[in-house]
Amino acid sequence: GDNTCKGLVSIFNGINGDGLVTNGKTNNFNSVLIPILGGVQPTTAATTTPALNRGWTNSGLTVNFNSTEIVPSNNHNPPATLPAISSIGYSATGANLPTPPTGTLTGQSGSIAIPGTAEGTTVITFFATDSAGTVESLTTNSGNQVSSALPTLTIQVDKTAPNLTCVGPNPPPSGWLASDVIYNCTASDSGSGLADPSQSNFILTTNVPSGSETNNANIAAVTVQDVAGNISAPQGPYGPFEVDKKAPAVSAPTLSINNPMVGQSVTATYTCSDGGSGVVLCDPSAQGAHISPTSSVTITSPVDTSSIGLHTFTGYSQDTVGNTSSNFVTYTVVAGTPVVTWPTPAPIVYGTPLGAAQLNASSNVAGTFTYNPPAGTVLGAGNHILAVTFTPTDHNYSAVTSQVTLVVNKATPTVTWPKPAPITYGTPLSSTQLNATANVPGTFTYLPPKGTVLPVGTQPLLTFFVPRDLRNYTPSSGHVNLVVRRR
């Protein structure tokens, strides 16, 4: 007995080509057994139609066996002719058994049908036998413990569909929405498990692109599948929903007057439009009053012209779901031009000084009038231009000038001629009777002239006065009656 054991150890230690040796002990049972028994053995590949998915199926299938004779890698002198595969044996246990459950297939290949009518696990043990009588086995070495077993194929059948539940807003939303509708979904499968584990929790959404709007946003029906191929009952479809992610449009405001003057009445006109939920605000203030939803509205608003300089007018818009937008126009307010009113003054007579009756211009804004010529000036006879410069108190207005024409008529000299005392017939006219005076220098011409002897009675005396300043005065005349008595 000792010699036999020593001989086996000697054989184990002396195997040519065994590269798996630890501390003088083989780690590969085949490297020991196969060279001793002849060096070759059958190996069977078992596949299914349709193929299993991670060992799972939800229906019947066919198991296909295909056996071949193999030569171990450590056998350097195999037989010239390998043994043939004579048969394949099988034995099934579990939920779905073939008919018969145990059997032998002749030749190197064959198949059996697995019904797949019941959920559960089926284990098929199989082995090939070659013409040399060698039976297929699997040899393992775990911790230097060598063991062998027949190969097996495990088939798991899952015929229960996964559970899928999607929960969304309750009740489903109606009318326009500012954001996507979301449904939260949970899925589970107690059999083969979800084919995509990430589907245990996921969301469904309308997924309307930012900056767009639609009244036909839908969520397609969704299902989940387990590893075995079972498909859940669908959830959905959901919709249609109205989703508005697009801000209303505001046209560039148009001014009624470009570059207006201070205080000038100016308006801005602009249009707000929205193809989704509708415009509810179109106003120069973002907090303006809301209106009934409409697809388009045109607004005319007053523009600020209270001060000179650069200004901005902005039109704001908001739709029903709260999307906002705006547009603006810049404009420059220039210094205002005051309105000066100065009626044409009535003609005056030479010698009349200028006063409030002539220098009476007025303006629509406060300020100071400076006249040229100034008050108190005495103008010569003729047509004269009166000018005024108006300087506004408010710096937002510019100074302006205005003018009118004043007609100065020639003055009529005042002739004073006291009534002469009666004279006696035969007394010639003299300076005693012809003694008229005027308020301006000039020359008197009398009719009848000096030296004339008038007849008895009341006689008219005439004088014609020609002023020295004929530019500003007109000739004048006067008369008196002279009584001539008898001697």
C-alpha positions as CSV (number, residue, x, y, z in Angstrom):
1,G,0.0,0.0,0.0
2,D,2.7,2.5,0.9
3,N,4.5,1.7,-2.4
4,T,1.2,2.3,-4.4
5,C,0.7,5.7,-2.7
6,K,4.3,6.6,-3.3
7,G,3.9,5.6,-6.9
8,L,0.8,7.9,-7.3
9,V,2.6,10.8,-5.7
10,S,5.5,10.2,-8.0
11,I,3.2,10.2,-11.0
12,F,1.4,13.4,-9.8
13,N,4.8,15.1,-9.4
14,G,6.2,13.9,-12.7
15,I,3.4,15.0,-15.1
16,N,4.9,16.6,-18.1
17,G,3.5,20.0,-19.0
18,D,1.5,20.6,-15.8
19,G,2.1,24.2,-15.1
20,L,-0.4,24.4,-12.2
21,V,1.7,22.9,-9.3
22,T,1.8,24.3,-5.8
23,N,4.2,22.9,-3.3
24,G,4.6,19.7,-5.3
25,K,0.8,19.2,-5.6
26,T,-1.3,19.5,-8.8
27,N,-4.0,22.1,-9.0
28,N,-5.7,20.7,-12.1
29,F,-7.5,17.3,-11.7
30,N,-7.6,16.9,-15.5
31,S,-3.8,17.2,-15.7
32,V,-3.8,14.1,-13.5
33,L,-6.8,12.1,-14.6
34,I,-6.9,12.6,-18.3
35,P,-3.3,11.6,-19.1
36,I,-3.9,8.4,-17.1
37,L,-7.2,7.6,-18.8
38,G,-6.3,8.4,-22.4
39,G,-6.2,12.2,-22.5
40,V,-9.4,13.2,-24.4
41,Q,-13.0,13.7,-23.3
42,P,-16.4,15.0,-24.7
43,T,-17.6,18.6,-24.0
44,T,-21.2,19.8,-24.6
45,A,-22.4,23.3,-25.4
46,A,-26.0,23.9,-24.4
47,T,-27.8,26.9,-25.9
48,T,-31.5,27.9,-26.1
49,T,-33.8,29.1,-28.9
50,P,-34.9,31.8,-28.2
51,A,-31.8,32.8,-26.2
52,L,-32.2,33.4,-22.4
53,N,-31.8,36.9,-21.0
54,R,-29.6,36.6,-18.0
55,G,-31.0,33.1,-17.5
56,W,-34.7,34.2,-17.8
57,T,-37.5,33.7,-20.2
58,N,-41.3,34.2,-20.2
59,S,-42.2,31.4,-22.6
60,G,-41.3,27.9,-23.8
61,L,-38.0,27.4,-25.6
62,T,-35.8,24.7,-27.1
63,V,-32.6,23.6,-25.5
64,N,-29.9,22.7,-28.1
65,F,-27.0,20.4,-27.3
66,N,-23.9,20.1,-29.4
67,S,-21.0,17.9,-28.2
68,T,-17.4,17.8,-29.4
69,E,-14.3,15.7,-28.4
70,I,-11.5,17.9,-26.9
71,V,-7.9,17.3,-26.2
72,P,-6.5,18.8,-23.0
73,S,-3.8,21.4,-23.5
74,N,-1.4,19.2,-21.4
75,N,-1.8,16.2,-23.7
76,H,1.1,16.4,-26.1
77,N,0.5,13.0,-27.7
78,P,-3.2,12.7,-28.5
79,P,-4.6,9.7,-30.5
80,A,-4.5,10.0,-34.2
81,T,-8.2,9.4,-34.4
82,L,-10.4,11.0,-31.7
83,P,-13.3,9.0,-30.3
84,A,-16.8,9.9,-31.7
85,I,-19.6,11.3,-29.6
86,S,-22.1,8.5,-29.3
87,S,-24.9,10.0,-27.2
88,I,-26.0,12.9,-25.0
89,G,-27.9,12.2,-21.8
90,Y,-30.1,14.7,-20.0
91,S,-32.3,14.9,-16.9
92,A,-34.6,17.8,-15.9
93,T,-36.0,18.9,-12.6
94,G,-38.1,21.9,-11.6
95,A,-41.1,23.9,-12.8
96,N,-41.1,23.1,-16.6
97,L,-40.1,19.6,-17.6
98,P,-39.5,18.3,-21.1
99,T,-41.1,15.1,-22.3
100,P,-39.7,12.8,-21.2
101,P,-38.0,14.5,-18.2
102,T,-35.0,12.2,-18.6
103,G,-33.6,10.9,-21.8
104,T,-30.8,10.1,-24.2
105,L,-30.2,11.8,-27.5
106,T,-28.3,9.8,-30.1
107,G,-25.3,11.4,-31.7
108,Q,-23.3,14.5,-31.0
109,S,-26.2,16.9,-31.1
110,G,-29.9,17.1,-30.3
111,S,-32.6,19.2,-28.7
112,I,-35.4,19.1,-26.2
113,A,-38.5,21.4,-25.7
114,I,-39.1,23.1,-22.4
115,P,-42.8,24.2,-22.2
116,G,-42.4,27.3,-20.1
117,T,-46.0,27.2,-18.9
118,A,-45.2,27.7,-15.2
119,E,-43.2,30.2,-13.3
120,G,-40.1,28.8,-11.6
121,T,-36.7,27.3,-12.1
122,T,-35.8,24.3,-14.2
123,V,-32.4,22.7,-14.0
124,I,-31.2,20.4,-16.8
125,T,-28.3,18.1,-16.1
126,F,-26.6,16.8,-19.3
127,F,-23.5,14.8,-20.3
128,A,-22.1,13.4,-23.5
129,T,-20.5,9.9,-23.9
130,D,-18.0,9.1,-26.5
131,S,-17.2,5.9,-28.3
132,A,-14.4,5.2,-25.9
133,G,-16.9,5.2,-23.1
134,T,-15.6,8.4,-21.6
135,V,-18.4,10.4,-19.8
136,E,-18.3,14.2,-19.8
137,S,-17.8,15.8,-16.5
138,L,-16.7,19.2,-15.1
139,T,-13.7,19.1,-12.8
140,T,-13.1,21.9,-10.3
141,N,-10.3,22.6,-7.8
142,S,-11.1,24.8,-4.8
143,G,-8.5,25.1,-2.1
144,N,-6.7,22.1,-3.4
145,Q,-9.9,20.1,-3.1
146,V,-10.6,18.5,-6.5
147,S,-14.2,17.6,-7.4
148,S,-16.1,16.7,-10.5
149,A,-19.8,17.0,-11.5
150,L,-22.0,16.9,-14.6
151,P,-22.7,20.2,-16.4
152,T,-26.1,21.8,-15.9
153,L,-28.2,24.5,-17.5
154,T,-30.6,26.6,-15.4
155,I,-33.7,28.1,-16.9
156,Q,-35.9,30.5,-15.0
157,V,-39.4,31.3,-16.2
158,D,-41.2,34.6,-15.2
159,K,-44.6,35.1,-16.7
160,T,-45.7,38.1,-14.5
161,A,-45.6,41.5,-16.0
162,P,-43.9,44.3,-14.1
163,N,-46.0,46.7,-12.1
164,L,-45.9,50.3,-13.4
165,T,-47.7,53.3,-11.8
166,C,-47.5,56.9,-13.0
167,V,-49.0,59.7,-10.9
168,G,-49.5,63.2,-12.1
169,P,-51.5,66.3,-11.2
170,N,-54.9,65.5,-9.8
171,P,-57.1,66.6,-11.4
172,P,-55.2,66.9,-14.6
173,P,-54.5,70.6,-15.4
174,S,-56.6,72.6,-17.8
175,G,-55.9,75.9,-19.4
176,W,-52.5,77.4,-20.2
177,L,-49.5,76.4,-18.1
178,A,-46.2,78.2,-17.7
179,S,-44.1,74.9,-17.3
180,D,-44.2,71.3,-18.4
181,V,-46.6,68.8,-16.9
182,I,-44.8,66.1,-15.0
183,Y,-45.9,62.6,-14.1
184,N,-43.9,60.6,-11.5
185,C,-43.6,56.9,-12.3
186,T,-42.5,53.9,-10.2
187,A,-41.9,50.4,-11.5
188,S,-41.1,47.1,-9.8
189,D,-40.8,43.4,-10.7
190,S,-40.6,40.6,-8.1
191,G,-39.6,38.0,-10.6
192,S,-36.8,38.5,-13.1
193,G,-36.4,42.1,-12.2
194,L,-36.6,45.2,-14.4
195,A,-34.6,45.0,-17.6
196,D,-33.5,48.6,-16.9
197,P,-33.1,49.1,-13.2
198,S,-33.1,52.8,-13.6
199,Q,-36.8,52.6,-14.5
200,S,-37.7,51.9,-10.9
201,N,-38.2,55.6,-10.5
202,F,-38.5,58.0,-13.5
203,I,-40.6,61.0,-14.7
204,L,-42.7,61.7,-17.8
205,T,-42.9,65.3,-19.0
206,T,-44.4,67.2,-21.9
207,N,-40.9,68.5,-22.6
208,V,-41.9,71.7,-24.4
209,P,-38.8,73.5,-25.6
210,S,-37.9,76.8,-23.9
211,G,-39.1,79.8,-25.9
212,S,-42.0,78.0,-27.5
213,E,-45.7,77.5,-26.9
214,T,-48.2,74.9,-27.9
215,N,-51.8,73.9,-27.2
216,N,-51.1,70.3,-28.1
217,A,-48.4,69.1,-25.6
218,N,-48.8,65.4,-25.1
219,I,-47.1,62.6,-23.1
220,A,-46.9,59.3,-24.9
221,A,-47.9,56.1,-23.3
222,V,-45.1,54.3,-21.5
223,T,-44.3,50.7,-20.5
224,V,-41.5,48.9,-18.8
225,Q,-40.1,45.4,-19.4
226,D,-38.6,42.9,-17.1
227,V,-35.6,40.7,-17.8
228,A,-37.8,37.8,-18.9
229,G,-39.4,40.0,-21.5
230,N,-42.8,40.7,-19.9
231,I,-44.2,44.1,-20.6
232,S,-46.2,46.1,-18.1
233,A,-49.6,47.6,-18.7
234,P,-49.2,51.0,-20.4
235,Q,-49.5,54.3,-18.4
236,G,-50.8,57.2,-20.5
237,P,-51.0,58.7,-22.9
238,Y,-51.6,62.0,-21.1
239,G,-52.7,65.3,-22.7
240,P,-53.1,67.3,-24.7
241,F,-51.9,70.2,-22.4
242,E,-51.4,73.9,-23.2
243,V,-47.9,74.9,-22.3
244,D,-46.6,78.5,-22.8
245,K,-42.9,79.0,-22.4
246,K,-42.7,81.9,-24.9
247,A,-42.7,85.5,-23.8
248,P,-45.1,87.9,-25.6
249,A,-43.7,90.1,-28.3
250,V,-43.6,93.9,-27.9
251,S,-43.0,96.0,-31.0
252,A,-40.6,98.9,-30.9
253,P,-42.5,101.9,-29.7
254,T,-43.1,104.6,-32.3
255,L,-43.1,108.3,-31.2
256,S,-45.6,110.7,-32.6
257,I,-42.8,113.3,-32.7
258,N,-39.1,112.6,-32.8
259,N,-36.9,114.7,-30.6
260,P,-39.7,116.7,-29.1
261,M,-39.4,119.9,-27.2
262,V,-39.9,120.3,-23.5
263,G,-43.5,120.2,-22.6
264,Q,-44.6,119.1,-26.0
265,S,-47.4,116.6,-26.1
266,V,-46.0,113.3,-27.5
267,T,-47.3,109.8,-27.5
268,A,-45.7,106.3,-28.1
269,T,-47.6,103.6,-29.9
270,Y,-46.6,99.9,-29.6
271,T,-48.2,96.5,-30.1
272,C,-48.2,93.5,-27.7
273,S,-48.9,90.1,-29.1
274,D,-48.9,86.5,-27.9
275,G,-49.7,83.3,-29.7
276,G,-50.1,81.2,-26.6
277,S,-51.9,82.1,-23.4
278,G,-52.7,85.6,-24.6
279,V,-51.6,89.1,-23.5
280,V,-53.0,90.4,-20.2
281,L,-50.7,93.4,-19.8
282,C,-49.5,96.0,-22.3
283,D,-48.5,99.1,-20.5
284,P,-45.7,101.6,-19.9
285,S,-45.5,100.2,-16.4
286,A,-44.6,96.6,-15.5
287,Q,-47.2,96.9,-12.8
288,G,-49.9,98.3,-15.0
289,A,-53.5,97.2,-15.0
290,H,-54.4,93.8,-16.5
291,I,-56.7,93.4,-19.4
292,S,-58.7,90.4,-20.7
293,P,-56.5,87.9,-22.5
294,T,-56.1,88.8,-26.1
295,S,-53.8,87.7,-28.9
296,S,-52.8,91.2,-29.8
297,V,-53.4,94.8,-28.6
298,T,-52.0,98.2,-29.7
299,I,-51.5,100.8,-27.0
300,T,-50.8,104.6,-27.3
301,S,-49.3,106.1,-24.2
302,P,-48.1,109.6,-23.3
303,V,-44.3,110.2,-23.3
304,D,-42.4,112.2,-20.7
305,T,-41.1,115.5,-22.1
306,S,-40.8,117.4,-18.8
307,S,-37.0,117.9,-19.0
308,I,-34.4,118.2,-21.7
309,G,-31.9,115.4,-22.4
310,L,-31.9,111.7,-23.3
311,H,-35.0,109.7,-22.3
312,T,-36.2,106.1,-22.6
313,F,-39.7,105.0,-23.1
314,T,-40.4,101.3,-22.4
315,G,-43.5,99.2,-23.2
316,Y,-44.0,96.2,-21.0
317,S,-46.1,93.0,-21.7
318,Q,-47.1,89.9,-19.8
319,D,-49.1,86.9,-20.8
320,T,-51.6,84.9,-18.9
321,V,-49.1,82.5,-17.4
322,G,-46.7,85.2,-16.3
323,N,-44.1,85.3,-19.1
324,T,-42.9,88.9,-19.5
325,S,-41.1,91.0,-22.1
326,S,-40.5,94.6,-23.0
327,N,-39.2,96.9,-25.8
328,F,-38.0,100.5,-25.7
329,V,-37.2,103.5,-27.7
330,T,-34.8,106.3,-26.7
331,Y,-35.4,109.9,-27.6
332,T,-33.9,113.3,-26.9
333,V,-36.0,116.2,-25.5
334,V,-34.7,119.5,-26.7
335,A,-35.1,122.9,-25.1
336,G,-38.6,124.2,-25.6
337,T,-39.5,127.2,-27.6
338,P,-41.9,129.5,-25.7
339,V,-44.9,130.9,-27.5
340,V,-44.7,134.7,-27.5
341,T,-47.8,136.6,-28.3
342,W,-47.5,140.2,-29.2
343,P,-50.4,141.9,-31.0
344,T,-49.6,144.7,-33.4
345,P,-50.0,147.9,-31.5
346,A,-52.3,150.7,-32.6
347,P,-50.7,153.7,-34.3
348,I,-49.5,156.5,-32.1
349,V,-48.8,160.1,-32.7
350,Y,-45.3,161.5,-32.8
351,G,-44.3,162.6,-29.3
352,T,-46.0,159.7,-27.5
353,P,-43.4,157.7,-25.5
354,L,-43.4,153.9,-25.8
355,G,-45.2,152.3,-22.9
356,A,-47.3,149.3,-21.8
357,A,-49.8,149.9,-24.5
358,Q,-47.2,149.1,-27.2
359,L,-44.7,146.9,-25.2
360,N,-47.3,144.3,-24.2
361,A,-45.9,141.0,-25.4
362,S,-46.9,137.8,-23.4
363,S,-45.7,134.2,-23.2
364,N,-47.1,130.8,-22.2
365,V,-44.2,130.3,-19.7
366,A,-42.7,132.6,-17.1
367,G,-39.8,134.8,-18.0
368,T,-38.4,138.2,-18.6
369,F,-39.1,140.5,-21.6
370,T,-36.4,142.9,-22.9
371,Y,-37.7,145.4,-25.4
372,N,-35.8,147.4,-28.1
373,P,-36.3,150.3,-28.1
374,P,-37.2,150.3,-24.4
375,A,-40.1,151.9,-22.7
376,G,-40.1,155.7,-22.7
377,T,-38.5,156.0,-26.1
378,V,-40.1,158.7,-28.4
379,L,-40.0,157.5,-32.0
380,G,-40.1,159.7,-35.0
381,A,-43.0,159.6,-37.4
382,G,-43.0,156.6,-39.7
383,N,-43.0,152.8,-39.5
384,H,-40.8,151.3,-36.7
385,I,-39.8,147.7,-35.8
386,L,-40.3,147.0,-32.2
387,A,-38.3,143.9,-31.0
388,V,-38.4,141.9,-27.8
389,T,-36.2,139.1,-26.4
390,F,-37.9,136.7,-24.0
391,T,-35.7,134.8,-21.5
392,P,-37.6,132.0,-19.8
393,T,-37.2,131.4,-16.1
394,D,-37.2,127.6,-16.7
395,H,-33.8,126.5,-18.2
396,N,-35.7,123.8,-20.2
397,Y,-36.9,126.5,-22.5
398,S,-34.7,128.6,-24.9
399,A,-34.8,132.4,-25.3
400,V,-36.8,133.6,-28.2
401,T,-37.3,137.0,-30.0
402,S,-40.3,138.5,-31.6
403,Q,-41.1,141.8,-33.3
404,V,-44.0,144.0,-34.4
405,T,-44.4,147.1,-36.5
406,L,-45.5,150.3,-34.9
407,V,-46.9,153.2,-37.0
408,V,-46.0,156.6,-35.6
409,N,-48.2,159.3,-37.2
410,K,-47.1,162.9,-37.6
411,A,-48.3,165.2,-34.9
412,T,-50.6,168.2,-35.7
413,P,-49.1,171.4,-34.2
414,T,-51.4,173.3,-31.7
415,V,-52.2,176.8,-33.0
416,T,-53.3,179.3,-30.4
417,W,-54.9,182.5,-31.7
418,P,-56.7,184.7,-29.2
419,K,-59.7,186.6,-30.5
420,P,-58.4,190.2,-31.4
421,A,-60.1,193.3,-30.0
422,P,-62.4,195.3,-32.4
423,I,-60.7,197.9,-34.5
424,T,-62.0,201.1,-36.2
425,Y,-62.4,201.1,-39.9
426,G,-59.3,202.3,-41.6
427,T,-57.0,200.5,-39.1
428,P,-54.6,198.2,-41.1
429,L,-54.1,194.7,-39.9
430,S,-50.9,194.3,-37.8
431,S,-49.3,192.0,-35.4
432,T,-51.8,193.1,-32.8
433,Q,-54.4,191.1,-34.7
434,L,-52.2,188.6,-36.5
435,N,-50.6,187.2,-33.4
436,A,-51.2,183.4,-33.6
437,T,-48.7,181.1,-31.8
438,A,-47.9,177.4,-32.1
439,N,-46.4,174.8,-29.7
440,V,-43.6,174.1,-32.2
441,P,-41.4,176.3,-34.3
442,G,-42.6,177.2,-37.7
443,T,-43.9,179.9,-40.0
444,F,-47.4,181.6,-40.0
445,T,-49.0,182.9,-43.2
446,Y,-52.1,185.1,-42.7
447,L,-55.0,185.8,-44.9
448,P,-55.7,188.6,-45.3
449,P,-52.1,189.6,-44.8
450,K,-50.6,192.2,-42.6
451,G,-51.4,195.8,-43.6
452,T,-54.8,195.0,-45.1
453,V,-57.7,197.5,-44.3
454,L,-60.8,195.5,-43.8
455,P,-64.3,196.8,-44.3
456,V,-66.8,197.5,-41.5
457,G,-68.3,194.4,-40.1
458,T,-67.2,191.0,-38.7
459,Q,-64.4,189.8,-40.8
460,P,-62.7,186.3,-40.7
461,L,-59.0,186.1,-40.3
462,L,-57.1,182.9,-41.4
463,T,-53.6,181.6,-40.7
464,F,-51.6,178.7,-42.1
465,F,-48.9,177.3,-40.0
466,V,-46.0,175.3,-41.5
467,P,-43.9,173.6,-38.8
468,R,-40.2,173.7,-39.2
469,D,-40.0,169.9,-38.5
470,L,-42.1,168.6,-41.3
471,R,-40.8,165.1,-40.8
472,N,-42.7,164.7,-37.6
473,Y,-45.4,167.4,-37.8
474,T,-48.1,168.3,-40.3
475,P,-49.0,171.9,-41.4
476,S,-51.9,173.4,-39.4
477,S,-54.3,176.3,-39.6
478,G,-56.3,178.6,-37.4
479,H,-59.0,181.3,-37.7
480,V,-60.6,184.1,-35.7
481,N,-63.2,186.8,-36.4
482,L,-62.3,190.5,-36.2
483,V,-64.9,193.2,-35.7
484,V,-64.3,196.4,-37.7
485,R,-66.4,199.3,-36.4
486,R,-67.4,202.6,-38.1
487,R,-65.6,205.7,-37.3
